Amino acid sequence: MYGILCSCSNSEQKITKEVSDDTVTEFKIDYEKFTLDNGLEVILHEDHSDPIVAVATIMHVGSSREKPGKTGFAHFFEHMSFNDSENTPVGANRKLIPEWGGKRNGGTSNDATRYYEVVPKDAFEKILWIDSDRFGYMINTVTKAALEREKQVVKNEKRQRVDNMPYGYTDEIIRKHLYPKGHPYSWTVIGSLPDLQSATLDDVKEFYAQYYGASNASLVIAGDIDIVETKKLVTKWYGEIRKGPEVTPLKPMPVILNNSKLLYFEDNFAKLPELRMVYPTVEKYHQDTYALDILSKLLSGSKKSPLYKILVEEKKLAPNPYSFQKSNEIAGEFSFVVRANAGKDLDSVKVAIEEGLKKFEKQGFTDNELKRVKAELETKLYMGVSTILDKAFQLVLDNEFIKDPGYISKTAKLTSAVTREDIMRVYNTYIKNQNYVMTSVVPKNQLDLVVTHSTEAKVWLEEIKQDVVNEVVSQGEEAVYKKTLSKHDRSEPDSRELPLFKSPKVWTGEIANGMKLYGIENNELPLVNFDITIPGGHLLDPIEKCGISNFMASMMMEGTATKTPAELEEAIGLLGASITISNETEEIRIKASCLAKNFEKTLDLIEEILLEPRWDKKEYIRLKQALQTRLKGREASPRAIASFNFKKLLYGNQNILGLPNFGTLETIENISLEEIKHHYKNLSPNNAIFHIAGNIEKNKVEEALSSLATNWKTKEITIPKIKIVEKENQKNQLYFIDVPGSKQSVIFIGRLALSAMDPEFNNLDYANEILGKGSSSQLFQTLRINKGYTYGAYSFIRSQKNISPFYITTNVRTNATLPSLKIIKEMITSYSTNFSKKDVKVTKSKILKRSTRNYEGLNDKLNILREMSKYNKPASFIEDDQKELIEMSESDFKTIISKHIKEDKMIYVIVGDKASQFEEIKKLNKIIIELDINGNRI
């Protein structure tokens, strides 16, 4: 195993040494830690590989610190923290950071609230200013209007992620019955809507006073910094934040179930039955977590695992059973999850799981299986610290929860040290003959699928109401308060010198069969990411066999001429590698990542997969069933329904671009194994591209590809030219699809726009920046921040050779459907007219500055190579695009907007609750056409 040393004194992270594959050596991230007088623990990590800085703060307060009746408050406070603070302009946190070229967000768990920002280094001191102000100086700016507005945002998040999603209530049901009443994990992180609605200003202030002190947090600053200077700046910006009261760490509170609990729930959105079994286990950092994690992967993580053998191969009950160990600060859970095929009763699934566990007890696992899991975890460990932000997260979490920022080195050793005896011990201790909570979640009116003797689970369901008074919110007046005194000037610091983006050094080549090579050498980590991109993909699908390319890609991963599917999977896993084949709209892509030392062996497996597919009849039958299950499951998602029908309406149902890459239930039924074999002949090295980024030199890549150059023969393949015509007869049309009881309306609005080959494509992409890119955009600011109608609203244009749509999308609360549509319509209509000189300046600043952080990771570097090869661009294309942006005038922006962002050319697709919204949307004065979920007119 390789070790990694991230050195503060050098610009690159160094590999300390290489030892034998079965030995763990040093794996650590170098850092410096100190504590301010107010108790804030600060960790600094210096890395000059990219001109960016990441700041991560973790507050040791999550939903576990809440009280019954005030659930969801930690998460709600996270939202409140991103509003205003004493020394920043109103709305600055969401607006300024993107304008500096940065990104920022937060997240709340059972145990902590995490905040982070990543910016180009010229905004380094600015980010310390705004982050420290959010941390220590926000509470006086909170108003009742801001409180009520943010309630709506969080409620919309819950509707989107829980209430309007299949299986969304399962977590709530499990928590309520796994943990005793009053246990800190007995409610969900997001909480209940009634609790959120009842929150008061006093609640917010009390929560802040109790938990948001400097002594209850850890701060990490990582990236292109100077340690000595950063210490001074941290002391200046964070040193005066109040210490706060002592927050005593919670002690472990493991759960013991006196009996198993069987529960069922009829789900309004689910189309497939799902069974979960959850066993109580141990808290985070407990020595047994490492063995439990490996156990979960042995039980279900491969084709040799007992659950796969029984549930998938023998009984054909489900496509993908899985198990996992999740440990939090004071308790843990081991879960089995099986989303069964349509119509399968969950009693049979329960029996099959029990049979799988008996099989494990009797047969155990091989040394190779254990070695495979450990190899996969080794690679995962490196991948987990592959960016500056990843390193910051790792350092801050381990510091706050175990007071050791460098704990990752122990994680590596403890994982590698797990023995066969450890695994069987934790199985016998936590799983075998132990009690559990079991949930049967079934589609409406399919109670016959529920596990016998289950009891109905009760959850609070929101009633859809129109014109709810307390959901009408506004910006409101700014708070009136006396500023907190400071010995430092807390006004916005100046920007430093802008670090201009420099294109990485790209090498190119070509092998004997005509496949071209594009590479970027990057020695930061002992990893390589690479792919073989073969033009065609979904474009080669016949309409009546739509999905055949996707089906073929899946079949190619199911064994080779010399390896069964299980043997191939094990061979990949033993290398700690990842290999996938994806069917995309305009190409098939074979992707891989591995340790650099295993590149040649990984490439050998790819050659075998590519040139000697097994075409196993049994796997064909299994995959077909799995795909049908997946497609049936998509019928449960209002967003998936909206997206599918939006594309179908734009391109037409006789255009392959209007149909999903993975096909439909009807087209998949038509695809035989022989047809897949015939379709495979479309995979040719002619026009194929090999992209690679990572710790490897060009000559080693070319040498490793010599076998593929000889054995993969060239043949000419013609990619169909897709005729795309915008439909004039769709003008002023709104398509409505009913999902009864939907708590939100999903909105898609747009039109066909441009190919990425079009000279105007970049200009349109730039012109969209102000309208709908990110949290500082007009759509987001208006619909979420000002109105509280949604959790997010955005607009996009995707890059592809064929004409791509420009579209706007959002999920809004049901009773805000009409006002949201009116706002979006007006915003599109007036966008060109209102686009100002200031908008030009902001657009240029945001795009130019964020380019410094957009190409940090290996996958980011692969994307540079893909852009070059697909669109025949030079290595300098990013810099060239920036010059094009700089030269755009206000008039240029207005011209592009007027030409392509035209409301009267756009179609509207709405998926929501007809009973409450159909009469409302008629007031928009559009031609309304009702469709079913498959796009058929009603």
Summary of the structure (lengths in Angstrom):
residues: 938
radius of gyration: 27.8
end to end distance: 61.3
largest distance: 77.4
contacts: 3313
relative contact order: 0.11
helix: 44%
strand: 19%
